[in-house]
């Protein structure tokens, strides 16, 4: 996941309508003729004017075929009395059952996804370059998806292979059957080949059922090059999301397609962590923030709904389009824990969606339904291939090591592992820093399989760190080190801070009552209790993604005396093996390295 940092090119658009805010109901209010919700749409005299079309959608699956463990496999549900409860959710055996049940009786149903179906995947998928996930999505009857940033983790050629099929160029075929690729189109309207200036995959796709046609345009976030491997996006140009969607909306309209859905791999941050909160209840503009708001306010009114992703959050909101009319914007969290069910009312007379009748809601992929047998078979088959590698014990923990919180125990543990490995490479290594986005899961104490409680398997470690980054050493001045910490909360990270996880010994105060870089209290930054000397040199271990300036940490891309070590998962496995045993398991770090003032 090595990357060179690039400045954000997101534009702040001039709003075409005043007060383009949020009115958050899950149904757009308005009246239609009596036959608007027509069910099958067939009466005694042929089809009625209005036809309900079911749009099922999800996003950010990340190859989570098996139920995600720990907090990654739960959702929060708001209760009528104001309390919340958590529900275990996810797993394609259950997702398949829920989607198939939802489609029953719906003659007009289409299933779409918002990107990041693959990449940063658990071992069962990641070990096989995500072929198992594509196979599962085919069985789920996915009709169309946009690309996300993680579809580029292994580059455009590998993405093309996932679309078109064929065996992996270096690892070959995993079974006696040739990989056939995706049955559904991947859309990449704003990802251009720099040589041809044309999209690398289809920019749009039209779903047809009898006389009903709905166009889908797919884009990923323009900032993709700053958050994935530089090798993964070599030779590609990522264009503005709004301009691209508006361009292809006109193309579709010229083809006579008036009903349009945008699949956008970019998202927002809802005001509540509960998947079922009323995003429009608190008044215009208060239900959601983040990049998707600006995008939604400026995408042409010709687009009737936006299915989004990337932020792994759940929301069903209305955001006014440039004409001042409310439009549905949805996201189904991540890892297959939710799916969104949206009703689009198609007007046969105009060929457009009657937006006043759009209804939408997120639904939990609960695990209290029957497992889909075809998915159980798929998981069993790939697990059998992965077992010799995945079942190997690499360490022991005394309790859950969670990946949540501003400073997470799992992130601290990874930083400690990289620091220890760095000391082996070079005894002069002073500290390590880990990016939060690279911590994909925590470690659970309860046994996932037959390994026993507290045992950490290679497969579980792979789920935590699936990117195959290397551990790199670089020299920085003390002044640069402090600047790195300030970049967590300033520049491109000002609106959504990315708090690095420090190895043991690095401590400082983060004052969230302040703004920008001032949130890092400079004179609080200490290493092993001593103030960081601005003029001194410090040897810092990071992964290759950060070492390339990824995630907006431009200063980390300016280190000197680079040494490239082994992959980060090996460093974690080595640390766990050296520092834990069945009789002396490792305790989760105390997360007391960053003092947070709120």
Backbone torsions as a table, in degrees:
resi	resn	phi	psi	omega
1	UNK	NA	30.4	-179.2
2	UNK	-67.7	139.9	-178.5
3	UNK	-152.1	150.4	170.4
4	UNK	-94.2	136.9	-179.1
5	UNK	-72.0	138.3	176.9
6	UNK	-127.4	145.5	-179.6
7	UNK	-65.5	147.4	179.3
8	UNK	-65.5	133.2	179.1
9	UNK	-108.0	11.3	-179.6
10	UNK	-62.2	139.5	-179.3
11	UNK	-103.8	147.5	171.1
12	UNK	-94.7	109.7	-172.5
13	UNK	-78.0	148.2	171.1
14	UNK	-75.4	119.4	-177.1
15	UNK	-66.2	135.0	-179.2
16	UNK	-85.2	-8.0	178.0
17	UNK	-138.2	144.2	176.0
18	UNK	-75.1	152.1	177.2
19	UNK	51.7	48.9	175.6
20	UNK	-81.9	78.4	-169.7
21	UNK	-108.2	-159.1	-177.8
22	UNK	-111.2	130.3	171.4
23	UNK	-120.3	102.7	-162.3
24	UNK	-100.8	86.2	166.5
25	UNK	-117.8	154.7	179.9
26	UNK	-81.8	0.5	174.2
27	UNK	-133.4	136.7	179.2
28	UNK	-82.8	121.8	-175.0
29	UNK	-70.2	144.4	176.7
30	UNK	157.8	159.5	-175.8
31	UNK	-104.3	142.5	174.7
32	UNK	-128.3	163.4	173.9
33	UNK	-57.2	163.1	-172.6
34	UNK	-59.2	-26.3	-177.5
35	UNK	-94.7	17.6	-175.6
36	UNK	-61.7	-47.5	178.3
37	UNK	-96.0	91.5	-164.8
38	UNK	-98.6	0.8	-177.6
39	UNK	67.1	-109.9	-179.6
40	UNK	-76.1	-20.7	179.3
41	UNK	82.8	13.3	-179.3
42	UNK	-120.4	122.9	175.4
43	UNK	-111.2	-163.3	-178.9
44	UNK	-71.7	-20.2	-175.8
45	UNK	-116.6	37.8	-179.6
46	UNK	91.0	-173.1	-175.8
47	UNK	-62.4	144.2	175.2
48	UNK	-77.0	174.2	-177.8
49	UNK	-66.7	-39.7	-173.3
50	UNK	-107.5	137.9	179.7
51	UNK	-129.5	119.1	175.6
52	UNK	-74.1	130.0	176.3
53	UNK	-117.3	126.9	177.9
54	UNK	-85.5	123.6	174.0
55	UNK	-110.9	109.8	175.1
56	UNK	-97.3	135.6	-177.2
57	UNK	-146.9	154.4	173.4
58	UNK	-153.8	173.6	-173.9
59	UNK	-157.0	159.8	172.6
60	UNK	54.4	49.3	177.6
61	UNK	-68.2	-37.4	178.6
62	UNK	51.0	41.6	173.7
63	UNK	64.7	19.8	-179.2
64	UNK	-81.6	78.9	-179.5
65	UNK	-74.0	-43.3	176.9
66	UNK	-85.7	157.4	178.3
67	UNK	-56.1	125.4	178.9
68	UNK	-62.0	147.1	-177.2
69	UNK	-92.2	162.6	175.3
70	UNK	59.4	-146.4	-177.1
71	UNK	-66.3	-21.6	178.0
72	UNK	-67.4	-16.8	-179.3
73	UNK	-111.6	28.2	178.2
74	UNK	-133.3	154.9	170.5
75	UNK	-126.8	156.3	178.8
76	UNK	-101.8	131.0	-178.6
77	UNK	-118.9	126.5	176.9
78	UNK	-75.4	135.7	179.8
79	UNK	-100.9	161.8	-177.1
80	UNK	-61.8	-29.2	-177.4
81	UNK	-86.9	7.9	177.2
82	UNK	94.6	-9.4	177.3
83	UNK	-85.9	175.2	176.0
84	UNK	-128.4	158.0	172.5
85	UNK	-138.8	156.5	178.4
86	UNK	-103.3	146.9	-178.3
87	UNK	-128.2	130.3	174.1
88	UNK	-66.2	133.3	-173.1
89	UNK	-149.1	156.6	173.0
90	UNK	102.0	168.7	-174.6
91	UNK	109.5	126.5	-173.7
92	UNK	-68.9	-21.1	174.6
93	UNK	-61.9	-35.4	179.7
94	UNK	-86.9	-37.7	178.3
95	UNK	-59.3	-42.5	179.3
96	UNK	-60.7	-44.6	179.9
97	UNK	-63.0	-45.5	-179.9
98	UNK	-62.4	-45.0	-179.3
99	UNK	-65.5	-40.1	-179.7
100	UNK	-67.1	-36.9	176.6
101	UNK	-68.3	-39.6	-179.0
102	UNK	-64.6	-31.1	-177.9
103	UNK	-79.0	-16.0	-175.9
104	UNK	-58.0	130.3	178.9
105	UNK	78.9	1.4	-178.5
106	UNK	-107.0	98.0	-179.0
107	UNK	-66.7	-33.7	-179.3
108	UNK	-106.4	96.2	-177.7
109	UNK	-142.4	134.0	178.7
110	UNK	-132.6	142.4	-177.7
111	UNK	-119.5	126.1	-175.3
112	UNK	-130.8	159.5	-179.2
113	UNK	-133.8	154.7	-173.3
114	UNK	-102.5	23.1	173.7
115	UNK	96.3	170.0	-175.0
116	UNK	56.1	44.3	173.3
117	UNK	-69.1	-31.2	-179.0
118	UNK	-126.2	174.0	-179.9
119	UNK	92.7	144.4	-175.4
120	UNK	50.9	43.2	-173.0
121	UNK	-95.4	153.7	172.0
122	UNK	-61.2	167.5	-173.0
123	UNK	-54.8	-40.7	-174.8
124	UNK	-58.1	-27.5	177.3
125	UNK	-105.5	-46.2	-175.0
126	UNK	-62.6	-34.1	-179.3
127	UNK	-63.5	-24.5	-176.4
128	UNK	-113.0	30.5	178.1
129	UNK	51.7	36.1	172.8
130	UNK	65.8	15.3	172.6
131	UNK	-58.1	-39.9	179.4
132	UNK	-60.2	-35.6	-179.5
133	UNK	-69.4	-42.1	177.4
134	UNK	-60.9	-41.1	177.7
135	UNK	-61.5	-41.7	179.3
136	UNK	-66.0	-41.9	179.4
137	UNK	-64.1	-35.9	174.5
138	UNK	-60.5	-43.5	179.3
139	UNK	-68.6	-26.7	177.5
140	UNK	-75.4	-5.8	-176.8
141	UNK	61.0	40.3	172.4
142	UNK	-64.8	132.5	-178.0
143	UNK	-91.2	-34.7	-175.1
144	UNK	-164.8	149.4	172.5
145	UNK	-145.2	155.4	167.4
146	UNK	-88.3	162.2	169.7
147	UNK	-76.1	152.3	169.3
148	UNK	-115.9	-177.2	178.9
149	UNK	-64.9	-34.2	-176.5
150	UNK	-74.1	-15.3	173.3
151	UNK	-65.0	-12.2	-179.5
152	UNK	-104.5	8.2	-179.1
153	UNK	-56.9	-35.9	-179.2
154	UNK	-109.7	12.8	173.5
155	UNK	95.2	167.3	-175.4
156	UNK	-67.6	-33.7	-179.9
157	UNK	-66.3	-40.0	178.5
158	UNK	-68.9	-36.3	175.5
159	UNK	-62.2	-41.7	177.5
160	UNK	-62.4	-36.2	177.9
161	UNK	-66.9	-40.1	176.8
162	UNK	-61.4	-34.8	177.9
163	UNK	-73.1	-46.9	-168.5
164	UNK	-100.3	-16.4	179.6
165	UNK	95.4	179.6	-177.4
166	UNK	108.3	155.7	-177.6
167	UNK	-78.2	156.4	-177.0
168	UNK	-64.0	138.2	-173.6
169	UNK	-62.8	-25.5	179.3
170	UNK	-113.7	-37.7	-177.5
171	UNK	-88.6	-10.7	176.4
172	UNK	72.3	-154.0	-178.3
173	UNK	-92.8	140.1	-178.6
174	UNK	-91.0	-21.2	180.0
175	UNK	-132.7	-178.7	179.0
176	UNK	-79.2	-1.8	177.4
177	UNK	-106.6	137.9	177.7
178	UNK	-71.5	134.8	178.4
179	UNK	-63.3	125.3	-172.6
180	UNK	-94.6	-9.8	179.0
181	UNK	85.3	-174.8	-174.4
182	UNK	-80.0	135.3	174.2
183	UNK	-75.5	-15.7	-174.9
184	UNK	-109.3	153.4	177.5
185	UNK	-80.1	136.4	166.2
186	UNK	-87.0	129.6	179.4
187	UNK	-105.0	138.4	-178.4
188	UNK	-145.7	62.8	-173.5
189	UNK	-63.0	-33.2	-175.3
190	UNK	-105.1	14.9	177.4
191	UNK	-111.1	107.9	-173.1
192	UNK	-109.6	146.7	168.9
193	UNK	-73.4	123.6	-175.8
194	UNK	-62.5	-25.3	-179.3
195	UNK	-79.3	-42.7	-176.0
196	UNK	-96.4	-17.4	-176.8
197	UNK	62.3	26.2	179.1
198	UNK	-120.1	152.2	178.8
199	UNK	-56.4	141.9	-177.6
200	UNK	-76.6	-19.6	175.2
201	UNK	-136.4	-179.8	-179.8
202	UNK	-57.8	136.9	176.7
203	UNK	-81.1	-27.3	-178.0
204	UNK	-151.4	168.5	-179.3
205	UNK	-152.1	145.0	-177.9
206	UNK	-114.4	121.8	174.8
207	UNK	-85.5	132.7	-178.3
208	UNK	-128.2	135.6	173.8
209	UNK	-143.9	108.3	-174.9
210	UNK	54.0	-117.6	-177.2
211	UNK	-98.2	9.0	-178.4
212	UNK	-99.5	130.7	179.4
213	UNK	-132.2	130.8	176.6
214	UNK	-131.5	127.8	179.8
215	UNK	-93.0	143.0	177.1
216	UNK	-121.0	129.3	175.5
217	UNK	-113.9	133.4	-177.2
218	UNK	-118.9	128.7	175.5
219	UNK	-135.8	153.0	170.1
220	UNK	-108.8	169.6	-177.0
221	UNK	-63.9	141.1	-178.7
222	UNK	-60.4	-29.1	-177.9
223	UNK	-81.8	13.3	-179.2
224	UNK	-51.0	-42.5	-177.7
225	UNK	-59.3	-23.6	-178.9
226	UNK	-84.3	-6.6	-175.3
227	UNK	-126.8	6.5	173.6
228	UNK	-130.1	175.0	-179.5
229	UNK	-57.0	137.7	176.8
230	UNK	-60.3	-35.7	177.9
231	UNK	-65.3	-33.3	-176.8
232	UNK	-68.2	-24.0	-176.9
233	UNK	-117.0	15.1	180.0
234	UNK	-61.9	130.8	178.5
235	UNK	81.4	6.9	-177.8
236	UNK	-115.5	148.7	174.3
237	UNK	-119.2	133.2	-179.7
238	UNK	-109.1	117.5	-172.4
239	UNK	-96.9	166.2	-179.3
240	UNK	-57.2	133.9	-175.7
241	UNK	-64.7	-49.1	-175.4
242	UNK	-65.1	-47.7	-179.2
243	UNK	-59.8	-38.3	-179.3
244	UNK	-68.7	-47.4	179.6
245	UNK	-60.3	-44.8	-178.9
246	UNK	-63.4	-36.6	178.1
247	UNK	-61.9	-49.0	-175.2
248	UNK	-79.6	-19.9	172.0
249	UNK	-63.0	-39.9	177.3
250	UNK	-65.9	-40.0	177.9
251	UNK	-59.7	-46.2	179.8
252	UNK	-63.8	-42.3	179.8
253	UNK	-62.8	-37.0	177.3
254	UNK	-64.7	-25.3	177.1
255	UNK	-87.5	3.5	178.5
256	UNK	87.8	9.7	178.2
257	UNK	-95.1	110.5	-176.6
258	UNK	-98.7	-22.9	179.0
259	UNK	-92.9	120.9	-172.7
260	UNK	-136.9	135.3	174.2
261	UNK	-119.8	132.7	175.9
262	UNK	-98.8	128.8	173.9
263	UNK	-101.2	111.3	-169.8
264	UNK	-121.3	114.3	176.3
265	UNK	-84.8	71.0	172.2
266	UNK	-159.3	151.3	-171.1
267	UNK	-145.4	-165.0	-177.5
268	UNK	-134.5	-177.2	-178.2
269	UNK	-124.3	104.0	-177.1
270	UNK	-71.0	159.3	-177.0
271	UNK	-73.7	-13.8	-179.6
272	UNK	-133.5	149.1	176.5
273	UNK	-86.0	-4.0	178.8
274	UNK	-79.8	129.4	-175.5
275	UNK	-64.3	-25.0	-172.5
276	UNK	-106.3	15.9	179.9
277	UNK	-70.4	156.2	180.0
278	UNK	-83.9	99.8	-173.9
279	UNK	-62.1	-22.4	-176.7
280	UNK	-104.2	8.0	-171.1
281	UNK	-75.1	-30.8	-170.8
282	UNK	-92.9	9.2	178.2
283	UNK	105.3	167.3	-175.1
284	UNK	-58.9	131.9	172.5
285	UNK	83.2	-3.9	-173.3
286	UNK	-101.1	-12.0	-173.9
287	UNK	-80.9	-25.1	-175.1
288	UNK	-153.7	148.1	176.0
289	UNK	-133.2	177.6	176.9
290	UNK	106.3	179.1	-171.7
291	UNK	-58.0	-33.0	-174.9
292	UNK	-65.4	-25.4	-179.6
293	UNK	-64.9	-47.6	179.2
294	UNK	-62.5	-40.9	178.8
295	UNK	-63.7	-50.2	-175.9
296	UNK	-62.1	-35.4	-179.0
297	UNK	-69.9	-16.8	-172.8
298	UNK	-118.8	-9.2	173.5
299	UNK	-68.1	136.2	-177.1
300	UNK	-47.9	142.7	176.3
301	UNK	-60.5	-13.1	177.7
302	UNK	-64.4	-22.7	177.2
303	UNK	-84.4	132.4	-171.2
304	UNK	-96.5	-20.4	179.4
305	UNK	-162.5	154.7	177.3
306	UNK	-123.1	122.7	171.1
307	UNK	-99.4	122.1	-169.6
308	UNK	-122.2	-176.6	-178.5
309	UNK	-170.7	-150.4	172.7
310	UNK	79.9	-42.4	-175.8
311	UNK	-88.1	-2.7	176.8
312	UNK	60.8	27.1	179.4
313	UNK	-111.4	165.6	-177.2
314	UNK	-114.4	129.3	174.9
315	UNK	-160.4	150.9	169.5
316	UNK	-132.8	100.8	-172.3
317	UNK	-125.2	158.7	164.2
318	UNK	-110.3	133.9	175.6
319	UNK	-127.5	131.2	-177.4
320	UNK	-63.9	139.1	174.8
321	UNK	-81.1	177.8	-177.5
322	UNK	-59.7	-20.7	178.0
323	UNK	-87.2	0.1	179.0
324	UNK	86.8	11.0	-179.9
325	UNK	-100.2	136.3	-179.0
326	UNK	-64.6	144.0	-178.5
327	UNK	-141.3	139.3	-174.6
328	UNK	-75.3	133.7	177.0
329	UNK	-131.2	122.1	-172.2
330	UNK	-129.4	156.5	171.7
331	UNK	-152.2	139.3	-175.3
332	UNK	-111.2	47.5	176.6
333	UNK	56.9	-120.1	-175.2
334	UNK	-164.6	170.2	171.6
335	UNK	62.5	20.6	177.9
336	UNK	72.1	23.5	-179.3
337	UNK	-82.6	-23.0	-179.8
338	UNK	-135.7	160.4	163.4
339	UNK	-137.1	153.9	179.8
340	UNK	-104.3	134.8	176.8
341	UNK	-115.6	110.5	-177.8
342	UNK	-116.8	134.2	175.6
343	UNK	-100.9	117.0	175.7
344	UNK	-103.9	121.3	-179.1
345	UNK	-93.7	109.8	-175.1
346	UNK	-88.3	130.1	179.9
347	UNK	-98.3	108.4	-177.0
348	UNK	-63.8	-26.3	-177.8
349	UNK	-70.8	-39.4	-177.8
350	UNK	-102.7	-16.8	-174.5
351	UNK	74.6	10.6	-176.1
352	UNK	-112.7	168.9	175.0
353	UNK	-84.7	131.1	173.5
354	UNK	-79.6	93.6	-169.4
355	UNK	-65.0	-22.8	179.3
356	UNK	-66.2	-12.1	-178.0
357	UNK	-109.0	4.2	-178.4
358	UNK	-67.9	131.1	176.4
359	UNK	-128.4	147.1	-176.8
360	UNK	-155.1	148.7	175.8
361	UNK	-158.1	148.2	172.8
362	UNK	-88.3	143.1	179.8
363	UNK	-127.3	142.4	-178.8
364	UNK	-78.9	135.8	171.9
365	UNK	-84.1	79.2	-177.6
366	UNK	-70.5	160.9	-179.5
367	UNK	-105.8	21.9	178.8
368	UNK	-101.6	14.9	176.3
369	UNK	-108.1	167.3	179.0
370	UNK	-65.5	140.9	175.4
371	UNK	-72.1	143.1	176.0
372	UNK	-74.0	117.7	-174.1
373	UNK	-58.0	-35.4	-178.9
374	UNK	-68.1	-31.4	177.0
375	UNK	-75.3	-36.8	176.1
376	UNK	-60.0	-42.5	179.2
377	UNK	-64.5	-42.8	179.9
378	UNK	-61.2	-48.1	-179.6
379	UNK	-62.4	-42.8	-179.8
380	UNK	-62.4	-42.4	-177.9
381	UNK	-63.7	-46.1	-178.8
382	UNK	-74.5	-34.0	177.0
383	UNK	-63.4	-35.4	177.8
384	UNK	-61.4	-39.9	178.4
385	UNK	-70.2	-34.2	-176.1
386	UNK	-84.2	-21.0	-170.1
387	UNK	-53.5	-45.3	-177.3
388	UNK	-57.6	-30.4	178.8
389	UNK	-90.6	-46.2	-170.6
390	UNK	-71.5	-29.0	-173.6
391	UNK	-84.0	-3.7	-178.7
392	UNK	-67.4	129.7	178.2
393	UNK	-75.5	132.8	179.1
394	UNK	-118.9	-4.3	179.2
395	UNK	172.7	-175.3	-176.0
396	UNK	-141.4	139.1	176.8
397	UNK	-124.2	151.1	-177.5
398	UNK	-90.8	-12.0	-178.9
399	UNK	-162.9	173.1	176.3
400	UNK	-58.2	137.3	173.0
401	UNK	-109.5	97.5	-170.8
402	UNK	-78.6	154.8	179.6
403	UNK	-108.0	13.5	-177.3
404	UNK	-102.6	162.5	178.9
405	UNK	101.5	158.7	179.3
406	UNK	-58.5	-44.4	171.5
407	UNK	-115.5	107.4	-174.5
408	UNK	-94.4	145.1	176.3
409	UNK	-57.4	-39.0	-178.8
410	UNK	-66.0	-41.6	178.6
411	UNK	-63.7	-41.7	176.7
412	UNK	-62.1	-41.2	-179.7
413	UNK	-62.9	-42.7	177.7
414	UNK	-63.0	-42.7	178.8
415	UNK	-61.5	-41.5	177.6
416	UNK	-62.7	-39.4	179.5
417	UNK	-65.6	-41.2	-179.5
418	UNK	-71.5	-32.7	175.3
419	UNK	-64.6	-46.3	179.7
420	UNK	-61.9	-42.0	178.5
421	UNK	-66.7	-39.6	177.7
422	UNK	-60.2	-39.1	178.4
423	UNK	-63.6	-31.6	177.0
424	UNK	-70.2	-40.4	178.2
425	UNK	-66.8	-42.6	-177.3
426	UNK	-149.9	112.1	-178.0
427	UNK	-58.3	-16.2	-180.0
428	UNK	-80.2	-2.4	-179.4
429	UNK	-60.4	132.3	-174.5
430	UNK	-102.9	-30.9	-175.1
431	UNK	-167.3	172.5	175.2
432	UNK	-136.8	151.4	177.0
433	UNK	-130.6	136.4	-178.1
434	UNK	-123.4	135.3	178.7
435	UNK	-80.1	138.4	-176.6
436	UNK	-62.6	-33.1	-179.1
437	UNK	-67.8	-17.3	178.3
438	UNK	-86.0	-5.7	177.9
439	UNK	-96.0	95.0	-169.0
440	UNK	-84.7	-14.8	-179.4
441	UNK	-167.1	172.2	173.1
442	UNK	-103.1	-174.7	175.2
443	UNK	-110.4	132.4	-179.9
444	UNK	-102.0	143.8	178.8
445	UNK	-70.5	-41.5	-177.7
446	UNK	-65.3	139.1	-179.6
447	UNK	-62.6	135.8	176.8
448	UNK	-86.9	-31.8	178.4
449	UNK	-128.9	-130.5	-177.4
450	UNK	-98.8	11.6	-172.5
451	UNK	-76.3	-20.6	-178.9
452	UNK	102.5	152.9	-179.5
453	UNK	-63.0	141.1	176.2
454	UNK	84.4	-12.5	-178.5
455	UNK	-80.5	131.4	175.2
456	UNK	-101.7	119.2	178.9
457	UNK	-93.7	164.4	176.5
458	UNK	-59.4	-38.3	179.3
459	UNK	-61.1	-40.1	179.4
460	UNK	-68.2	-38.9	175.4
461	UNK	-63.8	-38.8	178.2
462	UNK	-62.3	-38.7	178.6
463	UNK	-63.5	-35.4	179.2
464	UNK	-71.2	-43.8	-175.4
465	UNK	-132.5	82.6	-173.5
466	UNK	-95.1	4.3	-167.8
467	UNK	-86.1	-14.2	-176.1
468	UNK	59.1	38.2	169.9
469	UNK	-71.1	157.2	170.3
470	UNK	-94.0	160.3	172.5
471	UNK	-93.5	121.1	-175.6
472	UNK	-114.3	147.1	174.1
473	UNK	-111.5	138.0	177.1
474	UNK	-143.7	155.9	174.1
475	UNK	-98.1	138.3	175.6
476	UNK	-137.8	152.1	171.0
477	UNK	-76.5	162.8	175.5
478	UNK	-59.0	-37.2	178.5
479	UNK	-63.2	-40.4	177.4
480	UNK	-65.9	-38.6	179.6
481	UNK	-61.6	-44.0	177.3
482	UNK	-64.6	-38.5	178.2
483	UNK	-62.6	-38.9	176.4
484	UNK	-57.9	-45.5	179.8
485	UNK	-63.3	-36.0	178.5
486	UNK	-69.3	-30.8	179.1
487	UNK	-68.5	-13.9	174.3
488	UNK	-62.3	-31.1	-170.0
489	UNK	-126.9	17.3	-179.4
490	UNK	-141.5	178.5	-179.2
491	UNK	60.2	-133.5	-178.4
492	UNK	-69.6	-12.4	179.3
493	UNK	-102.1	9.7	-176.8
494	UNK	-64.3	-44.5	-175.9
495	UNK	-76.3	-37.0	179.7
496	UNK	-130.5	86.5	-175.7
497	UNK	-54.6	143.2	174.5
498	UNK	-115.3	98.1	-174.5
499	UNK	-86.8	114.8	179.4
500	UNK	-68.3	149.2	177.9
501	UNK	-95.3	120.3	-175.9
502	UNK	-92.9	150.2	173.3
503	UNK	-72.8	163.8	-178.0
504	UNK	-59.8	132.4	179.9
505	UNK	114.6	-28.5	176.0
506	UNK	-92.1	121.2	-178.4
507	UNK	-133.2	149.7	175.2
508	UNK	-167.6	171.2	179.6
509	UNK	-108.8	135.6	177.4
510	UNK	-113.0	110.4	-176.4
511	UNK	-99.4	97.6	-175.2
512	UNK	-77.7	-2.6	175.2
513	UNK	-78.7	-12.7	179.6
514	UNK	-99.1	-178.0	-178.1
515	UNK	-123.0	155.3	175.0
516	UNK	56.4	-145.4	-176.1
517	UNK	-62.9	-23.2	-179.9
518	UNK	-64.0	-14.0	-180.0
519	UNK	-67.8	-22.1	173.9
520	UNK	-91.0	116.3	-179.0
521	UNK	-78.7	104.7	-169.4
522	UNK	-56.0	-47.6	-175.1
523	UNK	-76.5	1.6	176.1
524	UNK	-92.0	-10.1	-176.2
525	UNK	-74.0	115.4	-177.3
526	UNK	-134.3	150.3	174.5
527	UNK	-120.8	117.8	-176.9
528	UNK	53.4	38.3	175.4
529	UNK	86.7	-8.4	-179.4
530	UNK	-105.0	141.2	179.3
531	UNK	-59.6	140.9	177.4
532	UNK	-70.1	128.1	-178.8
533	UNK	-85.7	117.7	-176.6
534	UNK	-57.0	-30.0	-175.7
535	UNK	-92.0	-13.6	-177.4
536	UNK	-76.7	162.7	178.0
537	UNK	-103.4	134.7	-179.8
538	UNK	-124.2	136.6	179.0
539	UNK	-93.9	119.4	-171.6
540	UNK	-120.2	131.8	174.4
541	UNK	-96.6	131.2	173.2
542	UNK	-141.6	172.9	170.8
543	UNK	-82.6	167.2	-173.8
544	UNK	-64.2	-28.4	178.0
545	UNK	-63.2	-48.9	178.0
546	UNK	-68.4	-37.4	-179.0
547	UNK	-62.4	-21.2	176.3
548	UNK	-91.7	6.1	179.2
549	UNK	86.6	17.5	-178.6
550	UNK	-65.5	161.9	178.4
551	UNK	61.9	25.3	176.7
552	UNK	83.9	7.8	179.4
553	UNK	-92.2	72.8	-175.0
554	UNK	-60.6	-34.5	-178.0
555	UNK	-65.3	-32.9	178.2
556	UNK	-66.4	-18.1	176.7
557	UNK	-84.4	2.4	-175.8
558	UNK	-113.4	16.1	-179.3
559	UNK	-69.3	165.3	179.9
560	UNK	-124.8	167.8	178.4
561	UNK	54.2	53.0	-177.6
562	UNK	-66.7	138.0	168.0
563	UNK	-128.7	129.9	-179.4
564	UNK	-104.3	124.2	-177.7
565	UNK	-105.0	-152.7	-177.9
566	UNK	-77.2	-179.0	179.0
567	UNK	-74.7	155.4	-172.9
568	UNK	-66.1	-33.1	178.5
569	UNK	-66.3	-39.2	176.9
570	UNK	-62.5	-38.4	178.4
571	UNK	-64.2	-40.8	178.3
572	UNK	-65.7	-46.3	-179.4
573	UNK	-61.1	-42.7	179.8
574	UNK	-62.0	-40.8	-179.3
575	UNK	-67.6	-44.3	179.8
576	UNK	-63.0	-43.3	-179.1
577	UNK	-63.7	-39.6	-176.9
578	UNK	-76.1	-25.1	-171.4
579	UNK	-116.1	13.2	178.3
580	UNK	-150.4	157.5	175.0
581	UNK	-150.7	173.2	-180.0
582	UNK	-60.8	-34.8	-179.0
583	UNK	-90.8	-15.8	179.9
584	UNK	-136.2	72.2	-177.2
585	UNK	-70.1	159.3	-179.4
586	UNK	-81.3	133.4	176.6
587	UNK	-87.5	147.1	177.3
588	UNK	-60.0	139.8	175.9
589	UNK	-56.5	153.8	-172.0
590	UNK	-80.9	-7.0	-178.2
591	UNK	50.8	53.3	179.4
592	UNK	-119.2	25.0	-175.9
593	UNK	-90.2	-29.6	177.3
594	UNK	-111.7	120.7	175.4
595	UNK	-90.6	119.6	-174.7
596	UNK	-104.8	124.9	175.3
597	UNK	-105.6	125.3	-177.6
598	UNK	-123.5	NA	NA
